[in-house]
Amino acid sequence: QVQLVESGGGLVQAGGSLRLSCAYSRVIFGINTLGWYHQAPGKQRELVASIIRSGSTNYADSVKGRFTISRDNAKNTVYLQMNSLKPEDTAVYYCQLSDNINRDYWGQGTQVTVSS
């Protein structure tokens, strides 16, 4: 069973920065995609950013130019650097991993709160 553990959330003022980290355990069948999602109260969980095996990245329009997803294969960790944070970025952020046999795994989530 793959386990993912997020860290790095917290309270920050608008315009500030946070870096989220997600450490994942060994993936027997290999990793297809790593992603970050967020879920605000009363809203559906949405994709924020993803990175595939080749290193190509994808971002939600709302975070393009402000957020950067990256991975460190040696450390089994994926990061989300969040700059120029806005109050509307406030949400629980979840790390997600899809392996090469299409199984999905999720972390427990980390709260990000941006004050105005």
Backbone as CSV, one residue per row, in Angstrom:
resi,resn,N_x,N_y,N_z,CA_x,CA_y,CA_z,C_x,C_y,C_z
1,GLN,0.838,-1.188,0.000,0.000,0.000,0.000,0.879,1.247,0.000
2,VAL,0.643,2.123,-0.966,1.421,3.357,-1.061,0.891,4.362,-0.051
3,GLN,1.789,4.998,0.641,1.407,6.033,1.599,1.991,7.370,1.174
4,LEU,1.203,8.423,1.345,1.626,9.776,1.022,1.413,10.655,2.253
5,VAL,2.398,11.459,2.575,2.324,12.323,3.745,2.675,13.751,3.330
6,GLU,1.679,14.630,3.451,1.885,16.039,3.087,2.374,16.825,4.299
7,SER,3.071,17.900,4.017,3.489,18.839,5.054,3.685,20.205,4.406
8,GLY,3.775,21.235,5.253,4.094,22.564,4.754,2.935,23.541,4.714
9,GLY,1.749,23.087,5.038,0.615,24.004,5.050,0.697,24.964,6.226
10,GLY,-0.210,25.937,6.240,-0.218,26.886,7.335,-0.982,28.140,6.988
11,LEU,-0.776,29.149,7.813,-1.434,30.445,7.649,-0.426,31.438,7.087
12,VAL,-0.824,32.148,6.040,0.065,33.124,5.424,-0.760,34.320,4.955
13,GLN,-0.138,35.474,4.920,-0.836,36.659,4.427,-0.869,36.657,2.901
14,ALA,-1.840,37.336,2.355,-1.929,37.479,0.901,-0.624,38.054,0.358
15,GLY,-0.182,37.478,-0.752,1.085,37.878,-1.338,2.262,37.051,-0.876
16,GLY,2.057,36.254,0.157,3.127,35.437,0.692,3.311,34.137,-0.064
17,SER,4.207,33.298,0.472,4.562,32.041,-0.180,4.540,30.891,0.817
18,LEU,4.274,29.713,0.299,4.384,28.470,1.054,4.910,27.398,0.108
19,ARG,5.607,26.417,0.675,5.997,25.249,-0.107,5.442,23.996,0.556
20,LEU,4.618,23.298,-0.180,4.077,22.030,0.290,4.987,20.896,-0.166
21,SER,5.101,19.897,0.691,5.868,18.697,0.372,4.990,17.472,0.545
22,CYS,5.234,16.474,-0.254,4.512,15.214,-0.150,5.516,14.084,-0.323
23,ALA,5.763,13.372,0.752,6.664,12.227,0.710,5.847,10.969,0.477
24,TYR,6.274,10.148,-0.480,5.526,8.936,-0.790,6.403,7.705,-0.627
25,SER,5.759,6.604,-0.305,6.479,5.350,-0.106,6.739,4.687,-1.455
26,ARG,7.470,3.598,-1.415,7.853,2.891,-2.636,6.623,2.478,-3.442
27,VAL,6.689,2.677,-4.758,5.578,2.349,-5.658,6.019,1.183,-6.536
28,ILE,5.450,0.031,-6.286,5.926,-1.195,-6.927,5.815,-1.136,-8.446
29,PHE,4.698,-0.626,-8.963,4.457,-0.646,-10.399,4.897,0.641,-11.094
30,GLY,5.563,1.504,-10.359,6.046,2.741,-10.956,4.995,3.837,-10.950
31,ILE,5.452,5.064,-11.066,4.584,6.232,-10.974,4.264,6.751,-12.365
32,ASN,2.983,6.983,-12.609,2.559,7.604,-13.848,2.435,9.113,-13.670
33,THR,1.697,9.515,-12.635,1.428,10.943,-12.413,1.459,11.269,-10.927
34,LEU,1.974,12.452,-10.614,1.871,13.024,-9.277,1.116,14.336,-9.397
35,GLY,0.250,14.594,-8.438,-0.543,15.805,-8.551,-0.869,16.419,-7.200
36,TRP,-1.231,17.670,-7.266,-1.756,18.393,-6.102,-3.174,18.859,-6.438
37,TYR,-4.085,18.613,-5.503,-5.470,19.056,-5.617,-5.789,19.936,-4.414
38,HIS,-6.810,20.759,-4.550,-7.303,21.464,-3.376,-8.818,21.382,-3.309
39,GLN,-9.299,21.535,-2.079,-10.740,21.499,-1.841,-11.099,22.552,-0.807
40,ALA,-11.861,23.543,-1.257,-12.352,24.588,-0.370,-13.678,24.136,0.245
41,PRO,-14.067,24.710,1.382,-15.317,24.304,2.032,-16.506,24.442,1.089
42,GLY,-17.301,23.390,0.999,-18.494,23.423,0.165,-18.245,23.275,-1.314
43,LYS,-16.997,23.038,-1.708,-16.670,22.917,-3.126,-16.057,21.547,-3.416
44,GLN,-16.034,21.217,-4.709,-15.432,19.946,-5.110,-13.910,20.036,-5.101
45,ARG,-13.290,18.888,-4.989,-11.842,18.819,-5.069,-11.422,19.092,-6.517
46,GLU,-10.420,19.959,-6.688,-9.995,20.366,-8.021,-8.495,20.164,-8.191
47,LEU,-8.103,19.872,-9.410,-6.686,19.738,-9.725,-6.023,21.104,-9.709
48,VAL,-4.896,21.195,-9.027,-4.102,22.425,-9.004,-2.927,22.298,-9.977
49,ALA,-2.197,21.188,-9.868,-1.018,20.987,-10.715,-0.692,19.507,-10.758
50,SER,-0.076,19.080,-11.860,0.336,17.689,-11.982,1.642,17.611,-12.752
51,ILE,2.348,16.500,-12.535,3.601,16.249,-13.239,3.623,14.781,-13.627
52,ILE,3.940,14.512,-14.891,3.939,13.139,-15.369,5.357,12.594,-15.422
53,ARG,5.463,11.332,-15.813,6.738,10.622,-15.778,7.831,11.349,-16.546
54,SER,7.460,11.966,-17.671,8.452,12.650,-18.504,8.931,13.961,-17.894
55,GLY,8.196,14.433,-16.883,8.525,15.720,-16.288,7.636,16.854,-16.747
56,SER,6.778,16.574,-17.723,5.855,17.617,-18.187,4.869,17.968,-17.079
57,THR,4.517,19.229,-17.030,3.643,19.716,-15.971,2.364,20.315,-16.544
58,ASN,1.367,20.384,-15.702,0.073,20.945,-16.069,-0.455,21.726,-14.865
59,TYR,-1.061,22.883,-15.133,-1.539,23.747,-14.056,-2.966,24.209,-14.323
60,ALA,-3.722,24.387,-13.240,-5.008,25.057,-13.352,-4.762,26.511,-13.762
61,ASP,-5.678,27.067,-14.531,-5.504,28.442,-15.003,-5.342,29.420,-13.839
62,SER,-6.005,29.132,-12.734,-6.006,30.056,-11.602,-4.645,30.166,-10.911
63,VAL,-3.754,29.204,-11.162,-2.461,29.223,-10.464,-1.273,29.371,-11.414
64,LYS,-1.516,29.400,-12.702,-0.418,29.532,-13.667,0.376,30.795,-13.397
65,GLY,1.693,30.629,-13.386,2.577,31.760,-13.127,2.824,32.024,-11.656
66,ARG,2.066,31.360,-10.788,2.241,31.565,-9.341,2.719,30.292,-8.629
67,PHE,2.260,29.150,-9.079,2.593,27.871,-8.439,3.522,27.067,-9.348
68,THR,4.383,26.271,-8.713,5.281,25.390,-9.451,5.315,24.018,-8.791
69,ILE,5.046,22.983,-9.582,5.153,21.609,-9.088,6.497,21.049,-9.515
70,SER,7.114,20.283,-8.627,8.386,19.638,-8.947,8.497,18.349,-8.161
71,ARG,9.445,17.499,-8.557,9.630,16.244,-7.853,11.114,15.961,-7.672
72,ASP,11.408,15.271,-6.599,12.772,14.820,-6.326,12.706,13.301,-6.219
73,ASN,13.116,12.626,-7.275,13.001,11.166,-7.303,13.861,10.498,-6.241
74,ALA,15.005,11.089,-5.939,15.903,10.500,-4.940,15.281,10.526,-3.547
75,LYS,14.435,11.525,-3.313,13.807,11.666,-2.000,12.365,11.177,-1.992
76,ASN,11.878,10.666,-3.131,10.466,10.235,-3.209,9.539,11.335,-2.696
77,THR,9.735,12.523,-3.207,8.971,13.667,-2.726,8.534,14.538,-3.899
78,VAL,7.312,15.033,-3.811,6.808,16.001,-4.774,6.493,17.290,-4.009
79,TYR,6.759,18.405,-4.657,6.613,19.704,-4.014,5.602,20.572,-4.772
80,LEU,5.040,21.522,-4.053,4.236,22.562,-4.681,4.682,23.888,-4.078
81,GLN,5.409,24.659,-4.876,5.820,25.994,-4.456,4.699,26.965,-4.822
82,MET,4.192,27.655,-3.818,3.062,28.555,-4.026,3.503,29.978,-3.701
83,ASN,3.504,30.836,-4.699,3.887,32.238,-4.533,2.688,33.137,-4.813
84,SER,2.807,34.366,-4.385,1.747,35.364,-4.613,0.382,34.812,-4.211
85,LEU,0.329,34.253,-3.039,-0.910,33.595,-2.591,-2.043,34.593,-2.429
86,LYS,-3.244,34.111,-2.719,-4.457,34.918,-2.640,-5.425,34.276,-1.659
87,PRO,-6.322,35.061,-1.073,-7.321,34.457,-0.161,-8.105,33.317,-0.812
88,GLU,-8.343,33.402,-2.096,-9.099,32.344,-2.771,-8.297,31.052,-2.933
89,ASP,-7.017,31.062,-2.580,-6.228,29.828,-2.577,-6.454,29.025,-1.298
90,THR,-7.174,29.598,-0.349,-7.442,28.919,0.910,-8.215,27.626,0.661
91,ALA,-7.674,26.522,1.164,-8.274,25.207,0.935,-7.419,24.158,1.652
92,VAL,-7.948,22.941,1.666,-7.133,21.793,2.040,-6.462,21.286,0.763
93,TYR,-5.165,21.090,0.827,-4.398,20.639,-0.328,-4.036,19.168,-0.146
94,TYR,-4.313,18.397,-1.202,-4.082,16.958,-1.173,-3.058,16.572,-2.238
95,CYS,-2.191,15.673,-1.868,-1.248,15.071,-2.793,-1.878,13.791,-3.360
96,GLN,-1.674,13.555,-4.652,-2.247,12.381,-5.305,-1.196,11.724,-6.175
97,LEU,-1.220,10.387,-6.180,-0.274,9.613,-6.986,-1.051,8.567,-7.780
98,SER,-0.776,8.493,-9.067,-1.337,7.429,-9.909,-0.201,6.542,-10.372
99,ASP,-0.363,5.232,-10.171,0.713,4.342,-10.606,0.451,3.836,-12.020
100,ASN,1.340,2.993,-12.521,1.265,2.575,-13.917,0.229,1.489,-14.192
101,ILE,-0.503,1.074,-13.147,-1.652,0.196,-13.378,-2.938,0.901,-12.950
102,ASN,-2.869,2.255,-13.003,-4.050,3.110,-12.840,-4.686,3.045,-11.464
103,ARG,-3.895,2.794,-10.460,-4.397,2.903,-9.102,-4.019,4.274,-8.563
104,ASP,-4.958,4.875,-7.835,-4.771,6.213,-7.278,-4.606,6.135,-5.766
105,TYR,-3.729,6.972,-5.264,-3.492,7.073,-3.827,-3.530,8.546,-3.424
106,TRP,-4.000,8.791,-2.189,-4.162,10.163,-1.707,-3.511,10.331,-0.348
107,GLY,-3.000,11.539,-0.110,-2.539,11.901,1.206,-3.699,12.359,2.063
108,GLN,-3.397,12.710,3.305,-4.440,13.070,4.259,-4.854,14.537,4.141
109,GLY,-4.069,15.316,3.426,-4.391,16.731,3.227,-3.676,17.637,4.214
110,THR,-3.419,18.847,3.761,-2.818,19.869,4.619,-3.529,21.192,4.368
111,GLN,-3.850,21.893,5.443,-4.637,23.124,5.337,-3.747,24.296,4.954
112,VAL,-4.193,25.057,3.974,-3.554,26.316,3.599,-4.586,27.416,3.782
113,THR,-4.246,28.418,4.574,-5.144,29.538,4.818,-4.414,30.830,4.474
114,VAL,-5.017,31.612,3.583,-4.426,32.879,3.153,-5.318,34.008,3.647
115,SER,-4.764,34.847,4.484,-5.530,35.968,5.035,-5.360,37.213,4.164
116,SER,-6.401,38.013,4.138,-6.373,39.227,3.301,-5.824,40.413,4.076
